[in-house]
Amino acid sequence: MTAQTPPPFDPAFDDCRWTDAWTRLPIIQVTPGSYGSFTVKSWEITRADVCGQQVALSTPLSVRGLVMADGTLWMSDVPQERLMMLNNAQASRGRVLVGGLGLGLYPQYALPYVESLRIVERETAVCRLVEPIVRMAAAPHGVELVVEVDDVEAVLCAPPTTRYDTIFLDIWDKLDAAHLPAVNLLRDRALAHLAPGGRVLLWGYRWMVRLFEQACERLLSVDPAARSHWLEDMTADRPAVRALLLPVVEHFAELPPDESSAALDWCREYAVRVTPG
């Protein structure tokens, strides 16, 4: 039986799907130290939260975190990141465009599956730190590797000059349902750069849609007459979330709370198609 070709974008693809394969795959990690505007810190963990599940590790795991001057953790290679990057890497094939270099997890995991990697990273300092370890990892695989400092959004807005078998994007700072409109727009632009049979993969997409579904559940559990006020109060400091949920209030203006479960399919479909504006 011939394997079925995945769709160009599958919103149900869940990069939080559990596998322990990441525990058996070595990675080259960045070196701890100060790098001007940020610091790379190293620590050991024996337990970790992985996509909402507590995981106990049989041996201590050394992890790295890139920390900004104000103490904000910008990126890390903790178990959750390793799991999600591995799931995306294993779904990748052929010629790959990558938006966001991170700490080099995705390209290292993708090397056994791909022919070439074009990685577009906006931050020069991140390229200087991470590119050498990715090149070191790529050398035994014979994978063509290009790392460039640029804005992948600009690359995707330009007319296609190269068609990719996989486009993997990871340029949003956290998994937040409020990012969905912007991420959907990036996805739609990426689709225009795919080769026939190609695929767009988005870090944490199913997680963000799930967060939106949960927000819809809470919203629709409120009496219809009170939903607008409830939404205003709950999103007073998050106008982007209010704008995202307002169409749900309007679409289900008369839906009683005890029938709200039937509305989640619409909410999911809306979350996948909504774009800015």
Rosetta blueprint (number, residue, H / E / L):
1 M L
2 T L
3 A L
4 Q L
5 T L
6 P L
7 P L
8 P L
9 F L
10 D L
11 P L
12 A L
13 F L
14 D L
15 D L
16 C L
17 R L
18 W L
19 T L
20 D L
21 A H
22 W H
23 T H
24 R H
25 L L
26 P L
27 I L
28 I L
29 Q L
30 V L
31 T L
32 P L
33 G E
34 S E
35 Y L
36 G L
37 S L
38 F E
39 T E
40 V E
41 K E
42 S E
43 W E
44 E E
45 I E
46 T E
47 R E
48 A E
49 D E
50 V E
51 C L
52 G L
53 Q E
54 Q E
55 V E
56 A E
57 L E
58 S E
59 T E
60 P E
61 L E
62 S E
63 V E
64 R E
65 G E
66 L E
67 V E
68 M E
69 A L
70 D L
71 G L
72 T L
73 L E
74 W E
75 M E
76 S E
77 D L
78 V L
79 P H
80 Q H
81 E H
82 R H
83 L H
84 M H
85 M H
86 L H
87 N H
88 N H
89 A H
90 Q H
91 A L
92 S L
93 R L
94 G E
95 R E
96 V E
97 L E
98 V E
99 G E
100 G L
101 L L
102 G L
103 L L
104 G L
105 L H
106 Y H
107 P H
108 Q H
109 Y H
110 A H
111 L L
112 P L
113 Y L
114 V E
115 E E
116 S E
117 L E
118 R E
119 I E
120 V E
121 E E
122 R L
123 E L
124 T H
125 A H
126 V H
127 C H
128 R H
129 L H
130 V H
131 E H
132 P H
133 I H
134 V H
135 R H
136 M H
137 A H
138 A H
139 A H
140 P H
141 H H
142 G L
143 V L
144 E E
145 L E
146 V E
147 V E
148 E E
149 V E
150 D L
151 D L
152 V H
153 E H
154 A H
155 V H
156 L H
157 C H
158 A L
159 P L
160 P L
161 T L
162 T L
163 R L
164 Y E
165 D E
166 T E
167 I E
168 F E
169 L E
170 D L
171 I L
172 W L
173 D L
174 K L
175 L L
176 D L
177 A H
178 A H
179 H H
180 L H
181 P H
182 A H
183 V H
184 N H
185 L H
186 L H
187 R H
188 D H
189 R H
190 A H
191 L H
192 A L
193 H L
194 L E
195 A E
196 P E
197 G E
198 G E
199 R E
200 V E
201 L E
202 L E
203 W L
204 G L
205 Y H
206 R H
207 W H
208 M H
209 V H
210 R H
211 L H
212 F H
213 E H
214 Q H
215 A H
216 C H
217 E H
218 R H
219 L H
220 L H
221 S L
222 V L
223 D L
224 P H
225 A H
226 A H
227 R H
228 S H
229 H H
230 W H
231 L H
232 E H
233 D H
234 M H
235 T L
236 A L
237 D L
238 R L
239 P H
240 A H
241 V H
242 R H
243 A H
244 L H
245 L H
246 L H
247 P H
248 V H
249 V H
250 E H
251 H H
252 F L
253 A L
254 E L
255 L L
256 P L
257 P H
258 D H
259 E H
260 S H
261 S H
262 A H
263 A H
264 L H
265 D H
266 W H
267 C H
268 R H
269 E H
270 Y H
271 A H
272 V H
273 R H
274 V L
275 T L
276 P L
277 G L
